[in-house]
Amino acid sequence: MKFKAFLTENGVNLLEKRFLPALDKMGKICHLYLTRDHTMFLHNLLNGDGIQSVAQFRKEALFDDYRISSQNEDRIAFAIDISLLQRAVRSSVSICTEFGSGPTQNRLQIKLVKKLPPNCTQPMPFLTFETKGYKSAVIQDVPISKPFSRAQVIELQTALDMAQDLPQTLVQVPDLNQLQNFVDRLKHVGDLLNVSISKYGDLLVQISTTLITVGAEFQKLLVIGEQADAPAEDRNLSAQTRSARAISRGDAQSVQVSVKHFAKSLQCHLAKPDCAFYGIAPQGACLTVIFQFFIPGSRQTDKSISLHCRLPVLDPGSS
């Protein structure tokens, strides 16, 4: 089992300044899954607790001279502490900067190694960062779990395949800041958030307690997938009534999720996505958030990067 690659300048910027800060908010431990063509950071795919998140990069987005081999069809997976990984990347970059003003490309190497730590009798696996300066090299070891067995890799791949299922209707939220400001204000009202999404392009987010109902509606959003025209007779009705009527017609779904989970998923704005899509899985299985990234300077989707979250549903909701 071998893995070795050089982090490019673009890869360093993506990880250090955008994705690792966002993924750290999803949870302290994640699975790093390496294949011949992709690098993936996976949260909570093997257990039912908390938000599932999948960040996937084509190898060219992060690395040069990417080499991987294993008996599991060149697939390697292990658990790693995101904060330790982030610290290693950050300090490696600062060392590169100290050693000279040249680019980090081909000077910041990352590889899998086994080492014998002090006071241990068994070698332990590490993800090692080696920063080569003009006269010396600095090595930083990030401890990882024992690499997955073939059966564990298959289990992880199966969970990943299941997590890729798309909702039938997705609505685009172009301004995540507006949604985040609203949810920040709701945190102190209650713990449960009702989310309704219609084929008309409506997103209704609200909290109800015995004393108060507070909500926000986003209308006429871009719809991807199954869509429909809103009935003219519903125009002058309240958001709650319109949502209930749309659900009864089969034109909308509603689920209940944790406010904390919803707020946590919004922390993905640290990865600097250009917009986000929200959808509810069939039978209200989960709330899915897909973040879209554009090629810099264009409105074209950057297909080398993807990030999405699946929020567990606390109530089966209605569909």
Secondary structure, DSSP 8 states (H G I E B T S, - for coil): -EEEEEE-HHHHHHIIIIIHHHHHHH-SEEEEEE-SSEEEEEESSSSSSS-EEEEEEEHHHHEEEEEEE-TTTS-EEEEEEHHHHHHHHHHHHHHHHHH-SS-STTTEEEEEEEE--TT-SS-EEEEEEEEE-SS-EEEEEEEB-----HHHHHHHHHHHHHHT---SEEEEES-HHHHHHHHHHHTTT-SEEEEEEETTS-EEEEEE-SS-EEEEEE-S--EEES-----GGGTTS-HHHHHHHHHHHTSEEEEEEEHHHHHHHHGGGGG--SEEEEEE-GGG-EEEEEEE-B-TTSSSB-TTEEEEEEEE-SEEEE-
